[in-house]
Amino acid sequence: MLAIHAVIGRAIIIIAVILQSLYARLQVVLHHYVGAG
């Protein structure tokens, strides 16, 4: 049970990091697009 919780916790952290990275990249793209427009 503890191992499952550890895996889930680690997966949540990894997903959060990936989403944050994608969101930051999307923000840069949107800012560039809006700035160019």
mmCIF entry with sequence, helices, sheets and N, C-alpha, C, O atoms, coordinates in Angstrom:
data_MODEL
# 
_entry.id   MODEL 
# 
_entity.id                         1 
_entity.type                       polymer 
_entity.pdbx_number_of_molecules   1 
# 
_entity_poly.entity_id                      1 
_entity_poly.type                           'polypeptide(L)' 
_entity_poly.nstd_linkage                   no 
_entity_poly.nstd_monomer                   no 
_entity_poly.pdbx_seq_one_letter_code       MLAIHAVIGRAIIIIAVILQSLYARLQVVLHHYVGAG 
_entity_poly.pdbx_seq_one_letter_code_can   MLAIHAVIGRAIIIIAVILQSLYARLQVVLHHYVGAG 
_entity_poly.pdbx_strand_id                 A 
# 
loop_
_entity_poly_seq.entity_id 
_entity_poly_seq.num 
_entity_poly_seq.mon_id 
_entity_poly_seq.hetero 
1 1  MET n 
1 2  LEU n 
1 3  ALA n 
1 4  ILE n 
1 5  HIS n 
1 6  ALA n 
1 7  VAL n 
1 8  ILE n 
1 9  GLY n 
1 10 ARG n 
1 11 ALA n 
1 12 ILE n 
1 13 ILE n 
1 14 ILE n 
1 15 ILE n 
1 16 ALA n 
1 17 VAL n 
1 18 ILE n 
1 19 LEU n 
1 20 GLN n 
1 21 SER n 
1 22 LEU n 
1 23 TYR n 
1 24 ALA n 
1 25 ARG n 
1 26 LEU n 
1 27 GLN n 
1 28 VAL n 
1 29 VAL n 
1 30 LEU n 
1 31 HIS n 
1 32 HIS n 
1 33 TYR n 
1 34 VAL n 
1 35 GLY n 
1 36 ALA n 
1 37 GLY n 
# 
_struct_asym.id          A 
_struct_asym.entity_id   1 
# 
_struct_conf.conf_type_id            HELX_P 
_struct_conf.id                      HELX_P1 
_struct_conf.pdbx_PDB_helix_id       AA1 
_struct_conf.beg_label_comp_id       LEU 
_struct_conf.beg_label_asym_id       A 
_struct_conf.beg_label_seq_id        2 
_struct_conf.pdbx_beg_PDB_ins_code   ? 
_struct_conf.end_label_comp_id       ALA 
_struct_conf.end_label_asym_id       A 
_struct_conf.end_label_seq_id        36 
_struct_conf.pdbx_end_PDB_ins_code   ? 
_struct_conf.beg_auth_comp_id        LEU 
_struct_conf.beg_auth_asym_id        A 
_struct_conf.beg_auth_seq_id         2 
_struct_conf.end_auth_comp_id        ALA 
_struct_conf.end_auth_asym_id        A 
_struct_conf.end_auth_seq_id         36 
_struct_conf.pdbx_PDB_helix_class    1 
_struct_conf.details                 ? 
_struct_conf.pdbx_PDB_helix_length   35 
# 
_struct_conf_type.id          HELX_P 
_struct_conf_type.criteria    ? 
_struct_conf_type.reference   ? 
# 
loop_
_atom_site.group_PDB 
_atom_site.id 
_atom_site.type_symbol 
_atom_site.label_atom_id 
_atom_site.label_alt_id 
_atom_site.label_comp_id 
_atom_site.label_asym_id 
_atom_site.label_entity_id 
_atom_site.label_seq_id 
_atom_site.pdbx_PDB_ins_code 
_atom_site.Cartn_x 
_atom_site.Cartn_y 
_atom_site.Cartn_z 
_atom_site.occupancy 
_atom_site.B_iso_or_equiv 
_atom_site.pdbx_formal_charge 
_atom_site.auth_seq_id 
_atom_site.auth_comp_id 
_atom_site.auth_asym_id 
_atom_site.auth_atom_id 
_atom_site.pdbx_PDB_model_num 
ATOM 1   N N  . MET A 1 1  ? 0.848  -1.198 0.000   1.00 0.00 ? 1  MET A N  1 
ATOM 2   C CA . MET A 1 1  ? 0.000  0.000  0.000   1.00 0.00 ? 1  MET A CA 1 
ATOM 3   C C  . MET A 1 1  ? 0.886  1.251  0.000   1.00 0.00 ? 1  MET A C  1 
ATOM 4   O O  . MET A 1 1  ? 0.652  2.202  -0.747  1.00 0.00 ? 1  MET A O  1 
ATOM 5   N N  . LEU A 1 2  ? 1.911  1.220  0.862   1.00 0.00 ? 2  LEU A N  1 
ATOM 6   C CA . LEU A 1 2  ? 2.797  2.384  0.919   1.00 0.00 ? 2  LEU A CA 1 
ATOM 7   C C  . LEU A 1 2  ? 3.543  2.562  -0.395  1.00 0.00 ? 2  LEU A C  1 
ATOM 8   O O  . LEU A 1 2  ? 3.779  3.688  -0.833  1.00 0.00 ? 2  LEU A O  1 
ATOM 9   N N  . ALA A 1 3  ? 3.916  1.448  -1.023  1.00 0.00 ? 3  ALA A N  1 
ATOM 10  C CA . ALA A 1 3  ? 4.641  1.525  -2.297  1.00 0.00 ? 3  ALA A CA 1 
ATOM 11  C C  . ALA A 1 3  ? 3.755  2.157  -3.358  1.00 0.00 ? 3  ALA A C  1 
ATOM 12  O O  . ALA A 1 3  ? 4.214  2.972  -4.159  1.00 0.00 ? 3  ALA A O  1 
ATOM 13  N N  . ILE A 1 4  ? 2.477  1.775  -3.359  1.00 0.00 ? 4  ILE A N  1 
ATOM 14  C CA . ILE A 1 4  ? 1.537  2.338  -4.343  1.00 0.00 ? 4  ILE A CA 1 
ATOM 15  C C  . ILE A 1 4  ? 1.412  3.850  -4.140  1.00 0.00 ? 4  ILE A C  1 
ATOM 16  O O  . ILE A 1 4  ? 1.423  4.612  -5.106  1.00 0.00 ? 4  ILE A O  1 
ATOM 17  N N  . HIS A 1 5  ? 1.294  4.277  -2.890  1.00 0.00 ? 5  HIS A N  1 
ATOM 18  C CA . HIS A 1 5  ? 1.183  5.702  -2.606  1.00 0.00 ? 5  HIS A CA 1 
ATOM 19  C C  . HIS A 1 5  ? 2.441  6.446  -3.052  1.00 0.00 ? 5  HIS A C  1 
ATOM 20  O O  . HIS A 1 5  ? 2.370  7.568  -3.554  1.00 0.00 ? 5  HIS A O  1 
ATOM 21  N N  . ALA A 1 6  ? 3.592  5.803  -2.861  1.00 0.00 ? 6  ALA A N  1 
ATOM 22  C CA . ALA A 1 6  ? 4.856  6.428  -3.255  1.00 0.00 ? 6  ALA A CA 1 
ATOM 23  C C  . ALA A 1 6  ? 4.912  6.599  -4.773  1.00 0.00 ? 6  ALA A C  1 
ATOM 24  O O  . ALA A 1 6  ? 5.336  7.641  -5.272  1.00 0.00 ? 6  ALA A O  1 
ATOM 25  N N  . VAL A 1 7  ? 4.480  5.566  -5.501  1.00 0.00 ? 7  VAL A N  1 
ATOM 26  C CA . VAL A 1 7  ? 4.486  5.636  -6.970  1.00 0.00 ? 7  VAL A CA 1 
ATOM 27  C C  . VAL A 1 7  ? 3.519  6.711  -7.451  1.00 0.00 ? 7  VAL A C  1 
ATOM 28  O O  . VAL A 1 7  ? 3.843  7.493  -8.344  1.00 0.00 ? 7  VAL A O  1 
ATOM 29  N N  . ILE A 1 8  ? 2.321  6.745  -6.849  1.00 0.00 ? 8  ILE A N  1 
ATOM 30  C CA . ILE A 1 8  ? 1.322  7.745  -7.243  1.00 0.00 ? 8  ILE A CA 1 
ATOM 31  C C  . ILE A 1 8  ? 1.842  9.152  -6.953  1.00 0.00 ? 8  ILE A C  1 
ATOM 32  O O  . ILE A 1 8  ? 1.696  10.056 -7.777  1.00 0.00 ? 8  ILE A O  1 
ATOM 33  N N  . GLY A 1 9  ? 2.439  9.330  -5.800  1.00 0.00 ? 9  GLY A N  1 
ATOM 34  C CA . GLY A 1 9  ? 2.974  10.641 -5.429  1.00 0.00 ? 9  GLY A CA 1 
ATOM 35  C C  . GLY A 1 9  ? 4.052  11.088 -6.403  1.00 0.00 ? 9  GLY A C  1 
ATOM 36  O O  . GLY A 1 9  ? 4.098  12.248 -6.813  1.00 0.00 ? 9  GLY A O  1 
ATOM 37  N N  . ARG A 1 10 ? 4.924  10.146 -6.769  1.00 0.00 ? 10 ARG A N  1 
ATOM 38  C CA . ARG A 1 10 ? 6.009  10.472 -7.703  1.00 0.00 ? 10 ARG A CA 1 
ATOM 39  C C  . ARG A 1 10 ? 5.429  10.798 -9.078  1.00 0.00 ? 10 ARG A C  1 
ATOM 40  O O  . ARG A 1 10 ? 5.893  11.727 -9.739  1.00 0.00 ? 10 ARG A O  1 
ATOM 41  N N  . ALA A 1 11 ? 4.416  10.041 -9.514  1.00 0.00 ? 11 ALA A N  1 
ATOM 42  C CA . ALA A 1 11 ? 3.787  10.284 -10.816 1.00 0.00 ? 11 ALA A CA 1 
ATOM 43  C C  . ALA A 1 11 ? 3.126  11.661 -10.833 1.00 0.00 ? 11 ALA A C  1 
ATOM 44  O O  . ALA A 1 11 ? 3.209  12.379 -11.830 1.00 0.00 ? 11 ALA A O  1 
ATOM 45  N N  . ILE A 1 12 ? 2.474  12.026 -9.737  1.00 0.00 ? 12 ILE A N  1 
ATOM 46  C CA . ILE A 1 12 ? 1.821  13.339 -9.647  1.00 0.00 ? 12 ILE A CA 1 
ATOM 47  C C  . ILE A 1 12 ? 2.859  14.449 -9.761  1.00 0.00 ? 12 ILE A C  1 
ATOM 48  O O  . ILE A 1 12 ? 2.630  15.450 -10.441 1.00 0.00 ? 12 ILE A O  1 
ATOM 49  N N  . ILE A 1 13 ? 4.001  14.274 -9.099  1.00 0.00 ? 13 ILE A N  1 
ATOM 50  C CA . ILE A 1 13 ? 5.064  15.289 -9.160  1.00 0.00 ? 13 ILE A CA 1 
ATOM 51  C C  . ILE A 1 13 ? 5.591  15.413 -10.588 1.00 0.00 ? 13 ILE A C  1 
ATOM 52  O O  . ILE A 1 13 ? 5.783  16.520 -11.092 1.00 0.00 ? 13 ILE A O  1 
ATOM 53  N N  . ILE A 1 14 ? 5.825  14.265 -11.238 1.00 0.00 ? 14 ILE A N  1 
ATOM 54  C CA . ILE A 1 14 ? 6.344  14.281 -12.620 1.00 0.00 ? 14 ILE A CA 1 
ATOM 55  C C  . ILE A 1 14 ? 5.344  14.954 -13.556 1.00 0.00 ? 14 ILE A C  1 
ATOM 56  O O  . ILE A 1 14 ? 5.724  15.779 -14.387 1.00 0.00 ? 14 ILE A O  1 
ATOM 57  N N  . ILE A 1 15 ? 4.067  14.602 -13.423 1.00 0.00 ? 15 ILE A N  1 
ATOM 58  C CA . ILE A 1 15 ? 3.028  15.201 -14.269 1.00 0.00 ? 15 ILE A CA 1 
ATOM 59  C C  . ILE A 1 15 ? 2.943  16.700 -14.016 1.00 0.00 ? 15 ILE A C  1 
ATOM 60  O O  . ILE A 1 15 ? 2.802  17.479 -14.959 1.00 0.00 ? 15 ILE A O  1 
ATOM 61  N N  . ALA A 1 16 ? 3.027  17.112 -12.754 1.00 0.00 ? 16 ALA A N  1 
ATOM 62  C CA . ALA A 1 16 ? 2.966  18.536 -12.420 1.00 0.00 ? 16 ALA A CA 1 
ATOM 63  C C  . ALA A 1 16 ? 4.128  19.289 -13.063 1.00 0.00 ? 16 ALA A C  1 
ATOM 64  O O  . ALA A 1 16 ? 3.947  20.385 -13.592 1.00 0.00 ? 16 ALA A O  1 
ATOM 65  N N  . VAL A 1 17 ? 5.318  18.698 -13.015 1.00 0.00 ? 17 VAL A N  1 
ATOM 66  C CA . VAL A 1 17 ? 6.495  19.343 -13.618 1.00 0.00 ? 17 VAL A CA 1 
ATOM 67  C C  . VAL A 1 17 ? 6.329  19.466 -15.129 1.00 0.00 ? 17 VAL A C  1 
ATOM 68  O O  . VAL A 1 17 ? 6.646  20.503 -15.711 1.00 0.00 ? 17 VAL A O  1 
ATOM 69  N N  . ILE A 1 18 ? 5.827  18.397 -15.765 1.00 0.00 ? 18 ILE A N  1 
ATOM 70  C CA . ILE A 1 18 ? 5.618  18.423 -17.222 1.00 0.00 ? 18 ILE A CA 1 
ATOM 71  C C  . ILE A 1 18 ? 4.572  19.469 -17.587 1.00 0.00 ? 18 ILE A C  1 
ATOM 72  O O  . ILE A 1 18 ? 4.764  20.226 -18.538 1.00 0.00 ? 18 ILE A O  1 
ATOM 73  N N  . LEU A 1 19 ? 3.468  19.521 -16.846 1.00 0.00 ? 19 LEU A N  1 
ATOM 74  C CA . LEU A 1 19 ? 2.420  20.499 -17.130 1.00 0.00 ? 19 LEU A CA 1 
ATOM 75  C C  . LEU A 1 19 ? 2.948  21.917 -16.951 1.00 0.00 ? 19 LEU A C  1 
ATOM 76  O O  . LEU A 1 19 ? 2.638  22.805 -17.744 1.00 0.00 ? 19 LEU A O  1 
ATOM 77  N N  . GLN A 1 20 ? 3.744  22.126 -15.911 1.00 0.00 ? 20 GLN A N  1 
ATOM 78  C CA . GLN A 1 20 ? 4.301  23.459 -15.660 1.00 0.00 ? 20 GLN A CA 1 
ATOM 79  C C  . GLN A 1 20 ? 5.215  23.867 -16.812 1.00 0.00 ? 20 GLN A C  1 
ATOM 80  O O  . GLN A 1 20 ? 5.207  25.019 -17.245 1.00 0.00 ? 20 GLN A O  1 
ATOM 81  N N  . SER A 1 21 ? 6.005  22.909 -17.302 1.00 0.00 ? 21 SER A N  1 
ATOM 82  C CA . SER A 1 21 ? 6.927  23.184 -18.408 1.00 0.00 ? 21 SER A CA 1 
ATOM 83  C C  . SER A 1 21 ? 6.137  23.517 -19.673 1.00 0.00 ? 21 SER A C  1 
ATOM 84  O O  . SER A 1 21 ? 6.452  24.473 -20.383 1.00 0.00 ? 21 SER A O  1 
ATOM 85  N N  . LEU A 1 22 ? 5.102  22.712 -19.944 1.00 0.00 ? 22 LEU A N  1 
ATOM 86  C CA . LEU A 1 22 ? 4.287  22.953 -21.140 1.00 0.00 ? 22 LEU A CA 1 
ATOM 87  C C  . LEU A 1 22 ? 3.564  24.291 -21.021 1.00 0.00 ? 22 LEU A C  1 
ATOM 88  O O  . LEU A 1 22 ? 3.462  25.027 -22.003 1.00 0.00 ? 22 LEU A O  1 
ATOM 89  N N  . TYR A 1 23 ? 3.057  24.618 -19.822 1.00 0.00 ? 23 TYR A N  1 
ATOM 90  C CA . TYR A 1 23 ? 2.349  25.881 -19.622 1.00 0.00 ? 23 TYR A CA 1 
ATOM 91  C C  . TYR A 1 23 ? 3.291  27.061 -19.839 1.00 0.00 ? 23 TYR A C  1 
ATOM 92  O O  . TYR A 1 23 ? 2.911  28.055 -20.458 1.00 0.00 ? 23 TYR A O  1 
ATOM 93  N N  . ALA A 1 24 ? 4.520  26.954 -19.332 1.00 0.00 ? 24 ALA A N  1 
ATOM 94  C CA . ALA A 1 24 ? 5.496  28.036 -19.506 1.00 0.00 ? 24 ALA A CA 1 
ATOM 95  C C  . ALA A 1 24 ? 5.804  28.219 -20.984 1.00 0.00 ? 24 ALA A C  1 
ATOM 96  O O  . ALA A 1 24 ? 5.886  29.347 -21.470 1.00 0.00 ? 24 ALA A O  1 
ATOM 97  N N  . ARG A 1 25 ? 5.976  27.105 -21.703 1.00 0.00 ? 25 ARG A N  1 
ATOM 98  C CA . ARG A 1 25 ? 6.273  27.184 -23.145 1.00 0.00 ? 25 ARG A CA 1 
ATOM 99  C C  . ARG A 1 25 ? 5.087  27.785 -23.893 1.00 0.00 ? 25 ARG A C  1 
ATOM 100 O O  . ARG A 1 25 ? 5.264  28.593 -24.804 1.00 0.00 ? 25 ARG A O  1 
ATOM 101 N N  . LEU A 1 26 ? 3.869  27.383 -23.500 1.00 0.00 ? 26 LEU A N  1 
ATOM 102 C CA . LEU A 1 26 ? 2.670  27.917 -24.142 1.00 0.00 ? 26 LEU A CA 1 
ATOM 103 C C  . LEU A 1 26 ? 2.560  29.420 -23.886 1.00 0.00 ? 26 LEU A C  1 
ATOM 104 O O  . LEU A 1 26 ? 2.174  30.176 -24.777 1.00 0.00 ? 26 LEU A O  1 
ATOM 105 N N  . GLN A 1 27 ? 2.897  29.849 -22.676 1.00 0.00 ? 27 GLN A N  1 
ATOM 106 C CA . GLN A 1 27 ? 2.854  31.268 -22.342 1.00 0.00 ? 27 GLN A CA 1 
ATOM 107 C C  . GLN A 1 27 ? 3.813  32.059 -23.223 1.00 0.00 ? 27 GLN A C  1 
ATOM 108 O O  . GLN A 1 27 ? 3.479  33.141 -23.704 1.00 0.00 ? 27 GLN A O  1 
ATOM 109 N N  . VAL A 1 28 ? 5.016  31.506 -23.430 1.00 0.00 ? 28 VAL A N  1 
ATOM 110 C CA . VAL A 1 28 ? 6.011  32.184 -24.268 1.00 0.00 ? 28 VAL A CA 1 
ATOM 111 C C  . VAL A 1 28 ? 5.498  32.289 -25.699 1.00 0.00 ? 28 VAL A C  1 
ATOM 112 O O  . VAL A 1 28 ? 5.628  33.334 -26.337 1.00 0.00 ? 28 VAL A O  1 
ATOM 113 N N  . VAL A 1 29 ? 4.915  31.203 -26.200 1.00 0.00 ? 29 VAL A N  1 
ATOM 114 C CA . VAL A 1 29 ? 4.385  31.202 -27.576 1.00 0.00 ? 29 VAL A CA 1 
ATOM 115 C C  . VAL A 1 29 ? 3.250  32.210 -27.708 1.00 0.00 ? 29 VAL A C  1 
ATOM 116 O O  . VAL A 1 29 ? 3.206  32.982 -28.666 1.00 0.00 ? 29 VAL A O  1 
ATOM 117 N N  . LEU A 1 30 ? 2.336  32.199 -26.746 1.00 0.00 ? 30 LEU A N  1 
ATOM 118 C CA . LEU A 1 30 ? 1.212  33.137 -26.797 1.00 0.00 ? 30 LEU A CA 1 
ATOM 119 C C  . LEU A 1 30 ? 1.706  34.576 -26.708 1.00 0.00 ? 30 LEU A C  1 
ATOM 120 O O  . LEU A 1 30 ? 1.222  35.446 -27.432 1.00 0.00 ? 30 LEU A O  1 
ATOM 121 N N  . HIS A 1 31 ? 2.658  34.826 -25.833 1.00 0.00 ? 31 HIS A N  1 
ATOM 122 C CA . HIS A 1 31 ? 3.192  36.181 -25.669 1.00 0.00 ? 31 HIS A CA 1 
ATOM 123 C C  . HIS A 1 31 ? 3.856  36.645 -26.961 1.00 0.00 ? 31 HIS A C  1 
ATOM 124 O O  . HIS A 1 31 ? 3.691  37.794 -27.372 1.00 0.00 ? 31 HIS A O  1 
ATOM 125 N N  . HIS A 1 32 ? 4.605  35.752 -27.598 1.00 0.00 ? 32 HIS A N  1 
ATOM 126 C CA . HIS A 1 32 ? 5.275  36.078 -28.863 1.00 0.00 ? 32 HIS A CA 1 
ATOM 127 C C  . HIS A 1 32 ? 4.231  36.336 -29.946 1.00 0.00 ? 32 HIS A C  1 
ATOM 128 O O  . HIS A 1 32 ? 4.365  37.268 -30.740 1.00 0.00 ? 32 HIS A O  1 
ATOM 129 N N  . TYR A 1 33 ? 3.186  35.498 -29.972 1.00 0.00 ? 33 TYR A N  1 
ATOM 130 C CA . TYR A 1 33 ? 2.141  35.638 -30.985 1.00 0.00 ? 33 TYR A CA 1 
ATOM 131 C C  . TYR A 1 33 ? 1.384  36.959 -30.804 1.00 0.00 ? 33 TYR A C  1 
ATOM 132 O O  . TYR A 1 33 ? 1.148  37.692 -31.764 1.00 0.00 ? 33 TYR A O  1 
ATOM 133 N N  . VAL A 1 34 ? 1.010  37.243 -29.559 1.00 0.00 ? 34 VAL A N  1 
ATOM 134 C CA . VAL A 1 34 ? 0.276  38.487 -29.276 1.00 0.00 ? 34 VAL A CA 1 
ATOM 135 C C  . VAL A 1 34 ? 1.179  39.698 -29.533 1.00 0.00 ? 34 VAL A C  1 
ATOM 136 O O  . VAL A 1 34 ? 0.733  40.708 -30.077 1.00 0.00 ? 34 VAL A O  1 
ATOM 137 N N  . GLY A 1 35 ? 2.445  39.589 -29.138 1.00 0.00 ? 35 GLY A N  1 
ATOM 138 C CA . GLY A 1 35 ? 3.377  40.698 -29.332 1.00 0.00 ? 35 GLY A CA 1 
ATOM 139 C C  . GLY A 1 35 ? 3.590  40.971 -30.817 1.00 0.00 ? 35 GLY A C  1 
ATOM 140 O O  . GLY A 1 35 ? 3.692  42.125 -31.232 1.00 0.00 ? 35 GLY A O  1 
ATOM 141 N N  . ALA A 1 36 ? 3.659  39.895 -31.624 1.00 0.00 ? 36 ALA A N  1 
ATOM 142 C CA . ALA A 1 36 ? 3.874  40.053 -33.057 1.00 0.00 ? 36 ALA A CA 1 
ATOM 143 C C  . ALA A 1 36 ? 2.618  40.641 -33.707 1.00 0.00 ? 36 ALA A C  1 
ATOM 144 O O  . ALA A 1 36 ? 2.701  41.430 -34.648 1.00 0.00 ? 36 ALA A O  1 
ATOM 145 N N  . GLY A 1 37 ? 1.444  40.237 -33.182 1.00 0.00 ? 37 GLY A N  1 
ATOM 146 C CA . GLY A 1 37 ? 0.186  40.694 -33.768 1.00 0.00 ? 37 GLY A CA 1 
ATOM 147 C C  . GLY A 1 37 ? -0.090 42.105 -33.327 1.00 0.00 ? 37 GLY A C  1 
ATOM 148 O O  . GLY A 1 37 ? -1.107 42.683 -33.709 1.00 0.00 ? 37 GLY A O  1 
# 
